[in-house]
């Protein structure tokens, strides 16, 4: 009885801040109570049902909380644990229990010097912290035990302010390895403190930053945590830390590499420590505990570098090598406790690995790659794009040739002149945009051809914007025609205005975008020659003007339809049918000429995973040049009439020349006698 009372008194005197770690002491008889564990609650599950609590399995303390969701009980949190101040120091508790003659003195000492598990650990085995490893490794990986170990590791990291030796790091890693086991990932979901995984990562990084590194390489390897460290100086030739680790018992090894170049170490004034830690399961644990909808697709690599080193290159082998899944380089923001894409930039990627350039600082010390859930790369889309562009380029060349051939005949009036001026410039700018798009695709990416990629992206951006602004110019002409205003303006003024809108506005937008984003290397995407989205949002300089113009042009088409419909009101059935046909014809002609097919891009934003939307969008826009040829040129009756007259004139000239040549052959000119 006396030992039991002594244990009760001991725990009551422990500090309040350690209550989450040191569970309340109970007597031996109380520990052995067989409470019935439940997987679900017995009560009725409905929308108004309050959460219920169930007891833990035998020999463990805490409870399990259940909530009613979709008329079923689901476990929300679990605090069941077997680790406490006594089980973790089992040998010491047994030692105290066989010496009941001095309980008063011991209680008095604990009252004067209250201690946490971490404090007790520092006293029992200050050299290597190894005296509790066996107890932790024997404990089940239930949510409550994971929480106890996380708090213990946090307290140890906080308590140790001096340099950490290799033995302590070995023991610390062994404790962390137990709760990083792949078999424990699902249990992290039920830990009461959702930030436990963040606390664990921050504690390990903080503890490792105090590691004393001698001249020899430190290599502390466990199954689920691997630490390497060395000393580097200006004379160093660079250093690579390579990690190969398994995600679980059945998976193949996944590689991660920290790349430190000689050029970077020229910035380090004196020999400095370089430490890196690799975690194969921590990404999944962060996802499970924080309930984030992201998928970490590589090792999590922590790097501890001298403050002079501002950047580091990291290579991640992909866990899932699924085709069509792009990677995103990210850093873990220790303050905001989330993955942040601003910390890294994708340098190179293929189906097996991704190379990132990251910028470590106080907020970012851990990095990885995320797998994009909605990335869609289909061979069908690639085929449609390039075949469509080929057809479009040929169609635009034919369109411009026809416009040049009949220009003098179809531009006799001011209205027709301005109309064909818009069509010719739409065709010319779209032709140049398609050509530069193909050039950009063949460059491969900014890694190998940065300057060429910048130039190609600039011209693609400029010419595609010019296409849209010339479409806007044509829409404004139509609005002038509807409002009967444009005929009062001088032709020279209208032409100057059209060229200012068609080329001036795109040039200003393209130049400003390049000038603002390129100095910080934020103009290009890491994987392709096109405007950046992830870091600088430079792509908005194309998307916003394009969609705004599509909206204006859609309003224009609507006004044309309304005017055509009003003209048929009160007419006969035959005239109404003709009006409907005229409306359909106007829509068919104006849709490609005003770029309304780009409106399908909005549908892709709404449902980015739909292959059907991607195919429709790619087909309509890749073939836009063909549509301009058909609806803007071939179906124009005036152009057809001009072509017929051209052909007739050519036939007449050919016939006359044949007659003259035959007459000349029948009556040759006589020479001088």
C-alpha positions as CSV (number, residue, x, y, z in Angstrom):
1,X,0.0,0.0,0.0
2,X,2.8,2.4,0.9
3,X,4.5,2.2,-2.6
4,X,1.2,2.8,-4.3
5,X,0.6,5.9,-2.2
6,X,4.1,7.1,-2.9
7,X,3.5,6.8,-6.7
8,X,0.3,8.8,-6.4
9,X,2.0,11.5,-4.5
10,X,4.9,11.7,-6.9
11,X,2.7,12.4,-10.0
12,X,0.6,14.9,-8.2
13,X,3.7,17.0,-7.7
14,X,4.9,16.9,-11.3
15,X,4.6,20.2,-13.2
16,X,1.4,21.1,-15.1
17,X,3.2,21.7,-18.4
18,X,4.3,18.0,-18.4
19,X,0.8,16.6,-17.9
20,X,0.5,15.7,-21.5
21,X,3.6,13.6,-21.3
22,X,3.5,12.1,-17.8
23,X,0.3,10.4,-17.4
24,X,-1.5,10.2,-14.1
25,X,-0.1,7.4,-12.0
26,X,-2.4,4.5,-11.1
27,X,-2.0,1.5,-8.9
28,X,-1.2,-1.9,-10.3
29,X,-4.7,-3.1,-9.7
30,X,-6.1,-0.1,-11.6
31,X,-3.9,-0.8,-14.6
32,X,-5.2,-4.3,-14.8
33,X,-8.8,-3.3,-15.1
34,X,-10.3,-5.0,-18.1
35,X,-12.4,-2.2,-19.7
36,X,-14.3,-3.3,-22.8
37,X,-12.8,-1.6,-25.9
38,X,-15.2,-0.4,-28.6
39,X,-14.7,0.2,-32.3
40,X,-18.0,2.1,-32.5
41,X,-20.5,3.7,-30.2
42,X,-23.7,2.1,-29.1
43,X,-25.9,5.1,-29.4
44,X,-28.1,6.1,-32.3
45,X,-26.2,7.9,-35.0
46,X,-28.0,10.9,-36.5
47,X,-27.3,14.6,-37.4
48,X,-27.9,15.8,-33.9
49,X,-25.9,13.1,-32.1
50,X,-23.3,14.3,-29.7
51,X,-19.7,12.8,-29.9
52,X,-19.3,9.8,-27.7
53,X,-16.2,8.4,-25.9
54,X,-15.1,4.8,-25.5
55,X,-12.5,3.3,-23.3
56,X,-9.1,2.1,-24.5
57,X,-7.8,-1.5,-24.7
58,X,-6.6,-3.2,-21.6
59,X,-3.3,-1.9,-20.0
60,X,-3.6,1.5,-21.7
61,X,-5.1,4.8,-20.6
62,X,-7.0,7.5,-22.4
63,X,-10.1,7.3,-24.5
64,X,-11.4,7.2,-28.1
65,X,-13.7,9.9,-29.4
66,X,-16.2,9.1,-32.1
67,X,-18.4,11.5,-34.1
68,X,-21.5,10.7,-36.3
69,X,-20.9,11.4,-40.0
70,X,-23.2,10.2,-42.8
71,X,-25.2,8.1,-40.2
72,X,-22.1,6.2,-39.2
73,X,-19.8,6.5,-36.2
74,X,-16.3,7.5,-37.1
75,X,-13.3,7.7,-34.8
76,X,-12.0,11.3,-34.6
77,X,-9.3,11.2,-32.0
78,X,-7.6,8.7,-29.7
79,X,-5.5,9.4,-26.6
80,X,-4.8,5.7,-25.7
81,X,-1.2,5.3,-24.5
82,X,0.9,2.9,-22.5
83,X,3.9,5.1,-22.1
84,X,4.1,7.3,-19.0
85,X,6.6,8.5,-16.5
86,X,6.8,5.1,-14.9
87,X,6.7,2.6,-17.8
88,X,9.3,4.6,-19.7
89,X,11.6,4.4,-16.7
90,X,10.4,0.9,-15.7
91,X,13.7,-0.1,-14.0
92,X,13.7,3.1,-11.8
93,X,10.1,2.6,-10.7
94,X,10.9,-1.0,-9.6
95,X,13.9,0.3,-7.8
96,X,11.9,2.9,-5.9
97,X,9.2,0.3,-5.1
98,X,11.6,-2.0,-3.2
99,X,12.9,0.9,-1.1
100,X,9.8,2.1,0.7
101,X,11.7,3.2,3.8
102,X,12.6,6.7,2.3
103,X,9.5,7.9,0.5
104,X,9.3,11.2,2.5
105,X,12.8,12.2,1.4
106,X,12.2,11.4,-2.3
107,X,8.9,13.3,-2.3
108,X,10.6,16.2,-0.7
109,X,13.2,16.3,-3.4
110,X,10.7,16.1,-6.2
111,X,8.7,18.8,-4.7
112,X,11.7,21.1,-4.6
113,X,12.9,20.1,-8.1
114,X,9.9,19.1,-10.3
115,X,11.0,17.2,-13.4
116,X,9.8,16.2,-16.8
117,X,10.7,12.9,-18.6
118,X,13.3,14.9,-20.5
119,X,14.8,16.2,-17.2
120,X,14.9,12.7,-15.8
121,X,16.5,11.4,-19.0
122,X,19.3,14.0,-18.7
123,X,20.0,12.8,-15.2
124,X,19.8,9.0,-15.9
125,X,21.9,8.9,-19.1
126,X,23.3,12.3,-20.0
127,X,26.0,10.9,-22.2
128,X,23.9,9.2,-24.9
129,X,20.2,9.4,-23.9
130,X,20.0,5.6,-24.5
131,X,18.3,4.4,-21.3
132,X,14.7,4.7,-22.6
133,X,15.2,3.5,-26.2
134,X,14.3,0.0,-25.3
135,X,11.0,1.0,-23.6
136,X,10.0,3.2,-26.5
137,X,10.8,0.5,-29.1
138,X,8.8,-2.1,-27.2
139,X,5.7,0.2,-26.9
140,X,2.8,-0.1,-29.4
141,X,2.6,2.7,-32.0
142,X,-0.9,3.8,-30.8
143,X,-1.8,7.5,-31.2
144,X,-1.3,8.3,-27.5
145,X,2.2,6.8,-27.5
146,X,3.1,8.7,-30.6
147,X,2.0,12.0,-28.9
148,X,4.1,11.1,-25.9
149,X,7.3,10.5,-27.9
150,X,6.7,13.6,-30.0
151,X,6.5,15.7,-26.8
152,X,9.5,14.0,-25.4
153,X,11.6,14.7,-28.5
154,X,10.5,18.3,-28.4
155,X,11.5,18.7,-24.7
156,X,14.9,17.1,-25.3
157,X,15.5,19.4,-28.3
158,X,14.6,22.4,-26.1
159,X,16.5,21.3,-23.1
160,X,19.8,20.6,-24.9
161,X,21.4,24.0,-25.6
162,X,24.9,22.7,-25.9
163,X,26.5,20.9,-28.8
164,X,25.1,17.4,-29.4
165,X,27.4,14.5,-29.8
166,X,27.0,11.7,-32.3
167,X,25.9,9.2,-29.6
168,X,23.0,11.5,-28.5
169,X,22.0,12.0,-32.2
170,X,22.0,8.2,-32.6
171,X,19.6,7.7,-29.6
172,X,17.4,10.7,-30.6
173,X,17.1,9.2,-34.2
174,X,16.2,5.8,-32.8
175,X,13.3,7.3,-30.8
176,X,12.1,9.2,-33.8
177,X,12.5,6.2,-36.1
178,X,10.0,4.3,-33.9
179,X,7.1,6.7,-34.6
180,X,8.1,7.4,-38.2
181,X,7.5,3.7,-39.0
182,X,5.3,3.3,-42.1
183,X,3.0,1.1,-40.0
184,X,2.2,4.1,-37.8
185,X,1.1,6.5,-40.5
186,X,-2.7,5.8,-40.2
187,X,-2.5,6.4,-36.4
188,X,-1.2,9.9,-36.9
189,X,-4.7,10.8,-38.1
190,X,-6.2,10.3,-34.7
191,X,-3.7,12.2,-32.6
192,X,-5.5,14.9,-30.7
193,X,-2.9,17.6,-31.5
194,X,-3.0,17.9,-35.3
195,X,0.3,19.8,-35.3
196,X,2.2,16.9,-33.8
197,X,3.9,16.0,-37.1
198,X,5.0,19.6,-37.6
199,X,6.4,19.6,-34.0
200,X,8.3,16.4,-34.7
201,X,9.9,17.8,-37.9
202,X,10.8,21.1,-36.2
203,X,12.2,19.3,-33.2
204,X,14.4,16.9,-35.2
205,X,15.8,19.8,-37.3
206,X,16.4,21.9,-34.2
207,X,18.2,19.0,-32.5
208,X,20.3,18.2,-35.6
209,X,21.3,21.9,-35.9
210,X,23.2,21.5,-32.6
211,X,25.1,18.4,-33.8
212,X,28.9,18.7,-33.3
213,X,30.6,17.5,-36.5
214,X,34.2,16.7,-36.6
215,X,36.3,16.2,-39.7
216,X,35.0,12.7,-40.4
217,X,31.7,12.1,-42.1
218,X,28.7,11.5,-39.7
219,X,26.4,8.8,-41.0
220,X,23.5,7.8,-38.7
221,X,21.2,5.5,-40.5
222,X,17.9,4.1,-39.4
223,X,15.1,2.7,-41.5
224,X,12.9,5.8,-41.4
225,X,15.4,8.6,-40.7
226,X,18.9,9.0,-42.0
227,X,21.3,11.8,-40.9
228,X,24.6,12.7,-42.6
229,X,26.9,15.6,-41.8
230,X,30.4,16.9,-42.6
231,X,32.6,20.0,-42.4
232,X,33.1,22.0,-45.6
233,X,35.4,24.9,-46.4
234,X,36.4,27.1,-49.4
235,X,38.9,24.4,-50.5
236,X,36.1,21.8,-50.7
237,X,35.4,20.4,-54.1
238,X,31.7,20.2,-53.5
239,X,29.7,17.5,-51.7
240,X,26.8,15.3,-52.4
241,X,24.7,13.6,-49.8
242,X,22.9,10.6,-51.3
243,X,20.1,8.8,-49.5
244,X,18.4,5.5,-50.5
245,X,15.5,4.5,-48.3
246,X,12.4,2.4,-48.4
247,X,8.9,3.8,-47.9
248,X,7.7,0.5,-46.5
249,X,8.7,-3.1,-46.2
250,X,7.5,-4.0,-49.7
251,X,8.6,-1.0,-51.8
252,X,11.8,-0.4,-53.6
253,X,14.4,2.1,-52.4
254,X,13.8,5.7,-53.3
255,X,16.8,8.0,-53.7
256,X,17.3,11.6,-52.7
257,X,20.4,13.7,-53.2
258,X,21.7,17.0,-51.8
259,X,24.0,18.7,-54.3
260,X,26.5,21.3,-53.0
261,X,28.8,22.9,-55.6
262,X,32.3,24.3,-55.3
263,X,31.1,27.7,-56.3
264,X,28.7,27.9,-53.4
265,X,31.4,27.1,-50.9
266,X,33.6,30.0,-52.1
267,X,31.1,32.2,-50.1
268,X,31.9,30.4,-46.8
269,X,34.6,32.3,-44.9
270,X,35.6,29.4,-42.6
271,X,35.0,25.7,-42.2
272,X,31.3,25.1,-41.5
273,X,29.0,22.3,-40.8
274,X,26.7,20.9,-43.5
275,X,24.0,18.5,-42.2
276,X,21.2,16.7,-44.1
277,X,18.4,14.5,-42.9
278,X,16.2,12.3,-45.0
279,X,12.7,11.0,-44.2
280,X,10.9,8.5,-46.4
281,X,7.5,8.5,-44.6
282,X,7.3,12.0,-43.1
283,X,5.5,13.4,-46.2
284,X,2.7,10.9,-45.8
285,X,2.6,11.5,-42.0
286,X,2.3,15.3,-42.5
287,X,-0.5,14.6,-45.0
288,X,-2.3,12.3,-42.6
289,X,-2.0,14.4,-39.5
290,X,-2.9,17.7,-41.1
291,X,-5.5,16.2,-43.4
292,X,-4.0,18.0,-46.3
293,X,-5.1,17.2,-49.9
294,X,-1.5,17.0,-51.2
295,X,0.7,14.0,-52.1
296,X,4.4,14.1,-51.3
297,X,6.1,12.1,-54.1
298,X,9.7,11.9,-52.8
299,X,11.8,11.8,-49.7
300,X,11.6,14.8,-47.4
301,X,15.1,16.3,-47.2
302,X,16.1,18.7,-44.4
303,X,19.3,20.7,-44.9
304,X,21.2,22.7,-42.3
305,X,23.7,25.0,-44.0
306,X,26.0,27.9,-43.2
307,X,24.1,31.2,-43.4
308,X,26.3,32.2,-46.3
309,X,24.9,29.5,-48.5
310,X,21.7,30.9,-50.0
311,X,20.7,28.1,-52.3
312,X,21.0,24.3,-52.7
313,X,20.1,21.8,-55.4
314,X,18.1,18.8,-54.5
315,X,17.4,15.7,-56.6
316,X,14.3,13.6,-55.7
317,X,13.5,10.2,-57.2
318,X,9.7,9.9,-57.6
319,X,7.9,7.5,-55.4
320,X,5.0,7.2,-57.9
321,X,6.3,7.3,-61.5
322,X,2.9,7.6,-63.1
323,X,2.9,9.1,-66.5
324,X,1.4,12.5,-67.0
325,X,2.0,13.6,-63.4
326,X,4.0,16.7,-63.0
327,X,6.0,17.6,-59.9
328,X,6.1,20.7,-57.9
329,X,9.1,21.6,-55.8
330,X,8.2,22.8,-52.3
331,X,9.6,23.8,-48.9
332,X,8.0,23.2,-45.6
333,X,7.1,26.6,-44.0
334,X,7.9,26.0,-40.3
335,X,5.8,29.0,-39.1
336,X,2.8,28.6,-41.3
337,X,3.0,24.8,-41.1
338,X,2.3,24.0,-44.8
339,X,4.1,23.2,-48.0
340,X,5.1,26.4,-49.9
341,X,6.1,26.5,-53.5
342,X,7.9,29.8,-53.1
343,X,10.8,28.2,-51.5
344,X,11.9,26.2,-54.5
345,X,12.0,26.1,-58.3
346,X,11.8,23.1,-60.6
347,X,15.0,22.9,-62.7
348,X,14.5,19.6,-64.6
349,X,12.1,16.7,-64.6
350,X,11.5,13.4,-66.2
351,X,9.3,10.4,-65.5
352,X,11.7,9.1,-62.8
353,X,13.1,12.1,-60.9
354,X,12.9,15.9,-60.4
355,X,15.7,18.4,-59.7
356,X,14.9,21.4,-57.6
357,X,16.7,24.6,-56.6
358,X,15.7,25.7,-53.2
359,X,16.5,28.6,-50.9
360,X,16.9,27.6,-47.3
361,X,16.4,30.1,-44.5
362,X,15.0,30.2,-41.0
363,X,11.5,29.4,-42.2
364,X,12.5,26.8,-44.8
365,X,14.8,23.9,-43.9
366,X,12.9,20.9,-45.2
367,X,12.0,20.3,-48.9
368,X,10.3,17.7,-51.1
369,X,8.2,17.4,-54.3
370,X,4.5,17.2,-54.6
371,X,2.6,15.3,-57.2
372,X,0.1,17.3,-59.1
373,X,-3.3,15.6,-58.8
374,X,-4.8,17.2,-61.9
375,X,-1.9,17.2,-64.4
376,X,-2.9,15.9,-67.7
377,X,-0.6,14.9,-70.5
378,X,-2.1,12.8,-73.1
379,X,-0.4,11.7,-76.4
380,X,-3.8,12.4,-78.1
381,X,-3.5,16.1,-77.0
382,X,0.0,16.3,-78.3
383,X,-1.0,14.8,-81.7
384,X,-4.0,17.0,-82.0
385,X,-2.0,20.1,-81.2
386,X,0.8,19.6,-83.7
387,X,-1.4,18.2,-86.5
388,X,-3.8,21.1,-86.0
389,X,-1.0,23.6,-85.9
390,X,0.3,22.2,-89.2
391,X,-3.1,22.5,-90.9
392,X,-3.6,26.0,-89.3
393,X,-0.3,27.3,-90.7
394,X,-1.0,26.0,-94.2
395,X,-4.5,27.5,-94.0
396,X,-3.2,30.9,-92.9
397,X,-0.7,31.0,-95.7
398,X,-3.4,30.3,-98.2
399,X,-5.7,32.9,-96.6
400,X,-3.0,35.6,-96.8
401,X,-2.3,34.6,-100.4
402,X,-6.0,34.9,-101.4
403,X,-6.3,38.3,-99.5
404,X,-3.3,39.6,-101.5
405,X,-4.7,38.3,-104.7
406,X,-8.1,40.0,-104.4
407,X,-7.1,42.9,-102.2
408,X,-7.7,45.6,-104.8
409,X,-11.1,44.2,-105.7
410,X,-12.6,43.7,-102.2
411,X,-11.4,46.8,-100.5
412,X,-13.0,49.5,-102.7
413,X,-15.2,50.8,-99.9
414,X,-14.1,52.1,-96.5
415,X,-16.0,49.4,-94.6
416,X,-14.7,46.5,-96.7
417,X,-11.1,47.9,-96.5
418,X,-11.2,48.1,-92.7
419,X,-12.8,44.6,-92.5
420,X,-10.2,42.9,-94.6
421,X,-7.4,44.9,-92.9
422,X,-8.5,43.2,-89.6
423,X,-8.8,39.7,-91.2
424,X,-5.4,40.0,-92.8
425,X,-3.7,41.1,-89.6
426,X,-5.5,38.4,-87.6
427,X,-4.2,35.8,-90.0
428,X,-0.7,37.2,-90.1
429,X,-0.3,37.5,-86.3
430,X,-1.8,34.0,-85.8
431,X,0.6,32.6,-88.4
432,X,3.6,34.1,-86.6
433,X,2.3,33.0,-83.2
434,X,1.9,29.4,-84.4
435,X,5.4,29.4,-85.9
436,X,7.0,30.7,-82.7
437,X,5.0,28.2,-80.6
438,X,6.6,25.4,-82.6
439,X,10.0,27.0,-82.2
440,X,9.5,27.2,-78.4
441,X,8.4,23.6,-78.1
442,X,11.5,22.4,-79.9
443,X,13.8,24.4,-77.5
444,X,12.8,21.9,-74.8
445,X,13.0,24.2,-71.8
446,X,14.9,27.1,-70.1
447,X,17.5,24.8,-68.5
448,X,19.4,24.1,-71.8
449,X,18.4,27.2,-73.9
450,X,17.5,30.0,-71.5
451,X,18.1,33.0,-73.8
452,X,16.4,31.3,-76.7
453,X,13.6,30.3,-74.5
454,X,13.1,33.9,-73.3
455,X,13.0,35.2,-76.8
456,X,10.6,32.5,-78.0
457,X,8.3,33.0,-75.1
458,X,8.3,36.8,-75.6
459,X,7.3,36.4,-79.3
460,X,4.7,33.7,-78.6
461,X,3.2,36.0,-75.9
462,X,3.3,39.1,-78.1
463,X,1.8,37.5,-81.3
464,X,-0.9,35.6,-79.5
465,X,-1.9,38.8,-77.7
466,X,-1.8,40.6,-81.1
467,X,-4.3,38.0,-82.4
468,X,-6.7,38.8,-79.6
469,X,-6.3,42.5,-79.9
470,X,-6.9,42.5,-83.7
471,X,-10.0,40.4,-82.9
472,X,-11.0,43.1,-80.4
473,X,-10.5,45.7,-83.2
474,X,-12.8,43.8,-85.5
475,X,-15.4,43.5,-82.8
476,X,-15.2,47.3,-82.2
477,X,-15.7,47.9,-85.9
478,X,-18.8,45.7,-85.8
479,X,-20.1,47.7,-82.8
480,X,-19.5,50.9,-84.8
481,X,-21.4,49.4,-87.7
482,X,-24.4,48.5,-85.4
483,X,-24.4,52.0,-83.8
484,X,-23.8,53.7,-87.2
485,X,-20.9,55.8,-85.9
486,X,-17.8,54.8,-87.7
487,X,-18.7,56.4,-91.0
488,X,-18.3,59.8,-89.4
489,X,-14.6,59.2,-88.6
490,X,-11.7,59.7,-91.0
491,X,-10.3,56.5,-92.6
492,X,-6.7,57.5,-91.6
493,X,-7.8,57.9,-87.9
494,X,-9.5,54.5,-87.9
495,X,-6.5,52.7,-89.5
496,X,-4.1,54.3,-86.9
497,X,-6.5,53.3,-84.1
498,X,-6.6,49.7,-85.3
499,X,-2.9,49.4,-85.5
500,X,-2.5,51.0,-82.1
501,X,-4.9,48.5,-80.6
502,X,-3.7,45.5,-82.6
503,X,0.1,46.0,-82.1
504,X,0.6,48.7,-79.5
505,X,-1.3,47.2,-76.6
506,X,0.2,43.7,-76.9
507,X,3.7,45.2,-77.2
508,X,3.3,47.2,-74.0
509,X,1.9,44.2,-72.1
510,X,4.6,41.8,-73.4
511,X,7.5,44.2,-72.6
512,X,6.3,45.1,-69.1
513,X,5.8,41.4,-68.3
514,X,9.4,40.6,-69.4
515,X,10.9,43.6,-67.6
516,X,9.2,42.9,-64.3
517,X,9.6,39.1,-64.1
518,X,12.9,38.1,-65.9
519,X,15.4,39.9,-63.5
520,X,14.2,37.6,-60.8
521,X,14.2,34.5,-63.1
522,X,10.4,34.4,-62.8
523,X,9.5,34.9,-66.5
524,X,9.7,31.3,-67.6
525,X,8.2,28.0,-66.5
526,X,10.9,25.6,-65.3
527,X,9.8,22.8,-67.6
528,X,8.8,24.7,-70.8
529,X,9.3,27.9,-72.8
530,X,6.1,29.6,-71.7
531,X,5.0,32.2,-69.1
532,X,5.5,31.3,-65.4
533,X,2.6,30.6,-63.2
534,X,3.8,29.0,-59.9
535,X,6.0,31.9,-58.6
536,X,5.3,35.2,-60.4
537,X,1.9,34.5,-62.0
538,X,3.3,36.0,-65.3
539,X,0.7,33.9,-67.2
540,X,-2.0,36.3,-66.0
541,X,-0.5,38.9,-68.5
542,X,-1.9,36.6,-71.2
543,X,-5.0,35.1,-69.6
544,X,-6.6,38.3,-68.3
545,X,-6.4,40.3,-71.6
546,X,-7.5,37.2,-73.6
547,X,-10.5,36.4,-71.5
548,X,-11.5,40.0,-71.3
549,X,-11.4,40.3,-75.1
550,X,-13.4,37.1,-75.4
551,X,-16.1,38.6,-73.1
552,X,-16.3,41.8,-75.2
553,X,-16.5,39.8,-78.4
554,X,-19.2,37.6,-77.0
555,X,-21.2,40.7,-76.2
556,X,-20.7,41.9,-79.8
557,X,-22.0,38.6,-81.2
558,X,-25.0,38.8,-78.9
559,X,-25.8,42.3,-80.2
560,X,-25.5,41.1,-83.8
561,X,-27.9,38.2,-83.1
562,X,-30.4,40.6,-81.4
563,X,-30.3,43.0,-84.3
564,X,-30.7,40.2,-86.9
565,X,-33.7,38.8,-84.9
566,X,-35.4,42.2,-84.6
567,X,-35.3,42.7,-88.3
568,X,-37.3,39.5,-88.7
569,X,-40.1,40.3,-86.2
570,X,-43.5,40.5,-87.8
571,X,-42.2,39.0,-91.0
572,X,-43.5,35.9,-92.8
573,X,-42.4,32.3,-91.8
574,X,-40.1,32.2,-94.8
575,X,-38.3,35.4,-93.7
576,X,-38.0,34.2,-90.1
577,X,-36.4,31.0,-91.3
578,X,-34.0,33.1,-93.4
579,X,-33.2,35.2,-90.4
580,X,-32.4,32.1,-88.3
581,X,-30.1,30.9,-91.1
582,X,-28.5,34.3,-91.2
583,X,-28.0,34.3,-87.4
584,X,-26.3,30.8,-87.5
585,X,-24.1,32.0,-90.4
586,X,-23.1,35.1,-88.4
587,X,-22.2,33.0,-85.4
588,X,-20.2,30.5,-87.5
589,X,-18.3,33.3,-89.1
590,X,-17.7,35.5,-86.0
591,X,-16.8,32.7,-83.6
592,X,-13.3,32.0,-85.1
593,X,-12.7,35.5,-86.2
594,X,-13.4,36.9,-82.7
595,X,-11.7,34.1,-80.8
596,X,-14.7,32.8,-79.0
597,X,-13.3,29.2,-79.1
598,X,-10.9,30.3,-76.4
599,X,-13.8,30.5,-74.1
600,X,-13.5,26.7,-73.6
601,X,-10.5,27.5,-71.5
602,X,-12.9,28.5,-68.7
603,X,-14.4,25.0,-68.8
604,X,-10.9,23.5,-68.4
605,X,-10.5,25.7,-65.3
606,X,-13.8,24.4,-63.9
607,X,-12.9,20.7,-64.5
608,X,-9.2,20.4,-65.3
609,X,-9.3,16.6,-65.1
610,X,-11.7,16.2,-68.0
611,X,-9.9,14.8,-71.1
612,X,-12.9,15.8,-73.2
613,X,-12.6,19.5,-72.4
614,X,-8.9,19.3,-73.2
615,X,-9.5,17.6,-76.6
616,X,-12.2,20.1,-77.6
617,X,-10.1,23.1,-76.5
618,X,-7.0,21.8,-78.3
619,X,-8.9,20.9,-81.5
620,X,-10.7,24.2,-81.8
621,X,-7.7,26.4,-81.1
622,X,-5.1,24.4,-83.0
623,X,-7.4,24.6,-86.1
624,X,-8.3,28.3,-85.7
625,X,-6.3,29.2,-88.8
626,X,-8.3,26.7,-90.8
627,X,-11.6,28.2,-89.5
628,X,-10.4,31.7,-90.4
629,X,-9.7,30.5,-94.0
630,X,-13.1,28.8,-94.3
631,X,-15.4,31.3,-92.6
632,X,-13.4,34.5,-93.1
633,X,-12.3,34.0,-96.7
634,X,-13.7,31.1,-98.6
635,X,-17.4,31.7,-97.6
636,X,-17.2,35.4,-98.3
637,X,-19.2,35.9,-101.5
638,X,-17.3,39.0,-102.5
639,X,-14.0,37.1,-102.3
640,X,-15.4,34.2,-104.3
641,X,-16.7,36.6,-106.9
642,X,-13.3,38.4,-107.0
643,X,-11.6,35.0,-107.4
644,X,-13.9,34.0,-110.2
645,X,-13.2,37.2,-112.0
646,X,-9.5,36.7,-111.5
647,X,-9.7,33.2,-112.9
648,X,-11.9,34.3,-115.8
649,X,-9.5,37.2,-116.5
650,X,-6.5,34.8,-116.3
651,X,-8.3,32.4,-118.7
652,X,-9.1,35.3,-121.1
653,X,-5.5,36.5,-121.0
654,X,-4.3,33.0,-121.5
655,X,-6.6,32.5,-124.5
656,X,-5.6,35.8,-126.0
657,X,-1.9,35.0,-125.6
658,X,-2.5,31.6,-127.3
659,X,-4.3,33.2,-130.2
660,X,-1.6,35.7,-130.7
661,X,1.1,33.1,-130.5
662,X,-0.7,30.9,-133.1
663,X,-1.3,33.9,-135.4
664,X,2.3,34.8,-135.1
665,X,3.4,31.2,-136.0
666,X,1.0,31.2,-139.1
667,X,2.2,34.6,-140.5
668,X,5.9,34.9,-139.6
669,X,7.5,38.3,-140.2
670,X,9.4,38.5,-143.4
671,X,13.1,39.3,-143.2
672,X,14.9,41.8,-145.4
673,X,15.6,40.6,-148.9
